[in-house]
């Protein structure tokens, strides 16, 4: 079995990186989803449902907005560390990688939070608030995951070029 895995890795290194990126992302995703649900259903469960609207963000509950942002930051931090060390074995400047990653995360979190608000409101308008509270976050995260691999692989977690 180990020989087959090694042969697969040698024959398809990019596919293997995508697989590892997916699994490392699952760890970040578990962190993100777990902290989100903990905040929404436990920490903020007894808060008043004050609406929140700022810029492109419209939420029926302000606490959902904050839970979306905080949980995303936690999940992305875990993903950065795991992917830098275990997926891409990056040796580029860590400060530059962190800077670029923060830019990507801010753009991704803004998009996810915006989409999360739209999805939550959509579910709420159809009297499915409970389902919206559960489904909006992973749906928004799935959309974000589509563009984060190429950005991580080719922009953020680069390997230094070997001297000729």
C-alpha positions as CSV (number, residue, x, y, z in Angstrom):
1,X,0.0,0.0,0.0
2,X,2.8,2.4,0.9
3,X,4.5,1.7,-2.4
4,X,1.3,2.5,-4.3
5,X,0.9,5.7,-2.4
6,X,4.6,6.7,-3.1
7,X,4.1,5.9,-6.8
8,X,1.0,8.0,-6.9
9,X,2.7,10.9,-5.2
10,X,5.7,10.7,-7.5
11,X,3.5,10.4,-10.7
12,X,1.0,13.1,-9.7
13,X,2.7,15.7,-7.3
14,X,0.2,18.5,-8.1
15,X,-2.8,16.2,-7.5
16,X,-1.2,15.1,-4.2
17,X,-0.8,18.7,-3.2
18,X,-4.5,19.4,-3.9
19,X,-5.5,16.3,-1.8
20,X,-3.3,17.5,1.1
21,X,-4.6,21.0,0.7
22,X,-8.2,19.6,1.0
23,X,-7.4,17.6,4.1
24,X,-5.5,20.5,5.8
25,X,-8.4,22.7,4.8
26,X,-10.7,20.3,6.6
27,X,-8.8,20.8,9.8
28,X,-9.2,24.6,9.4
29,X,-12.8,24.1,8.4
30,X,-13.6,22.1,11.5
31,X,-12.0,24.8,13.5
32,X,-14.0,27.4,11.7
33,X,-17.3,25.6,11.8
34,X,-16.9,24.5,15.3
35,X,-16.1,27.9,16.6
36,X,-18.9,29.4,14.5
37,X,-21.5,27.1,15.9
38,X,-20.2,27.4,19.4
39,X,-20.6,31.2,19.2
40,X,-24.0,31.2,17.5
41,X,-25.7,28.5,19.4
42,X,-23.9,28.7,22.8
43,X,-22.1,32.0,23.4
44,X,-24.5,34.3,21.6
45,X,-27.6,32.1,22.0
46,X,-29.3,34.4,24.5
47,X,-28.5,37.7,22.8
48,X,-31.2,39.9,21.4
49,X,-31.6,39.6,17.6
50,X,-30.5,43.1,16.8
51,X,-30.1,43.5,13.0
52,X,-26.8,44.5,11.6
53,X,-26.1,46.4,8.4
54,X,-22.8,47.9,7.4
55,X,-21.4,48.4,3.9
56,X,-22.3,45.2,2.0
57,X,-23.1,43.2,5.1
58,X,-26.7,42.7,6.1
59,X,-27.5,40.3,8.9
60,X,-30.7,39.7,10.9
61,X,-28.5,39.3,14.0
62,X,-25.3,41.2,14.7
63,X,-23.9,38.3,16.6
64,X,-24.1,36.2,13.4
65,X,-21.9,38.7,11.7
66,X,-19.3,38.7,14.4
67,X,-19.4,34.9,14.6
68,X,-18.8,34.7,10.9
69,X,-15.7,36.9,11.0
70,X,-14.1,35.5,14.1
71,X,-14.6,31.9,13.1
72,X,-13.2,32.5,9.6
73,X,-10.1,34.1,11.1
74,X,-9.5,31.2,13.3
75,X,-10.0,28.6,10.5
76,X,-7.8,30.5,8.1
77,X,-5.0,30.8,10.7
78,X,-5.0,27.0,11.2
79,X,-5.1,26.5,7.4
80,X,-2.2,28.8,6.8
81,X,0.1,27.0,9.3
82,X,-0.9,23.5,8.2
83,X,-0.6,24.2,4.4
84,X,2.7,26.1,4.7
85,X,4.3,23.3,6.7
86,X,2.7,20.1,5.4
87,X,1.2,20.7,1.9
88,X,3.5,23.1,0.1
89,X,6.6,22.9,2.3
90,X,7.1,26.6,1.6
91,X,10.4,28.2,2.2
92,X,9.6,31.7,0.9
93,X,9.8,34.7,3.1
94,X,7.3,34.0,6.0
95,X,6.5,37.7,6.5
96,X,5.6,38.2,2.8
97,X,3.6,34.9,2.9
98,X,1.6,36.1,5.9
99,X,1.0,39.5,4.3
100,X,-0.3,38.0,1.1
101,X,-2.3,35.5,3.1
102,X,-3.9,38.2,5.1
103,X,-4.9,40.0,1.9
104,X,-6.4,36.8,0.5
105,X,-8.2,36.1,3.8
106,X,-9.7,39.6,4.1
107,X,-11.0,39.4,0.5
108,X,-12.3,35.8,1.1
109,X,-13.9,36.7,4.5
110,X,-15.6,39.8,3.1
111,X,-17.0,37.7,0.3
112,X,-18.0,34.8,2.6
113,X,-19.6,37.2,5.1
114,X,-21.5,39.0,2.4
115,X,-22.7,35.7,0.9
116,X,-23.4,34.3,4.4
117,X,-25.7,37.3,5.1
118,X,-27.5,36.8,1.8
119,X,-27.9,33.0,2.4
120,X,-29.1,33.5,6.0
121,X,-31.6,36.1,5.0
122,X,-32.8,33.8,2.2
123,X,-33.4,31.0,4.6
124,X,-35.0,33.4,7.2
125,X,-37.4,34.8,4.5
126,X,-38.7,31.2,3.9
127,X,-39.2,30.5,7.7
128,X,-36.1,28.2,7.7
129,X,-34.0,30.2,10.1
130,X,-32.7,27.1,11.9
131,X,-31.5,25.5,8.6
132,X,-30.1,28.8,7.6
133,X,-28.1,29.0,10.8
134,X,-26.6,25.6,10.0
135,X,-26.2,25.7,6.2
136,X,-25.3,29.3,5.4
137,X,-21.7,29.1,6.8
138,X,-20.6,25.9,5.0
139,X,-22.2,27.0,1.7
140,X,-20.3,30.4,1.9
141,X,-17.1,28.5,2.8
142,X,-17.5,26.2,-0.1
143,X,-17.6,29.0,-2.6
144,X,-14.5,30.6,-1.0
145,X,-12.6,27.3,-1.2
146,X,-12.8,27.3,-5.0
147,X,-10.4,30.1,-5.4
148,X,-8.1,29.7,-2.4
149,X,-6.1,26.7,-3.7
150,X,-4.5,28.5,-6.7
151,X,-3.8,31.6,-4.6
152,X,-2.2,29.5,-1.9
153,X,-0.3,27.3,-4.3
154,X,1.1,29.9,-6.8
155,X,1.2,33.2,-4.8
156,X,1.4,32.6,-1.1
157,X,3.2,29.4,-0.4
158,X,6.0,29.4,-3.0
159,X,9.2,27.5,-2.9
160,X,12.4,29.4,-3.6
161,X,13.8,28.8,-7.0
162,X,16.9,26.6,-7.0
163,X,20.0,28.4,-8.3
164,X,20.9,27.4,-11.9
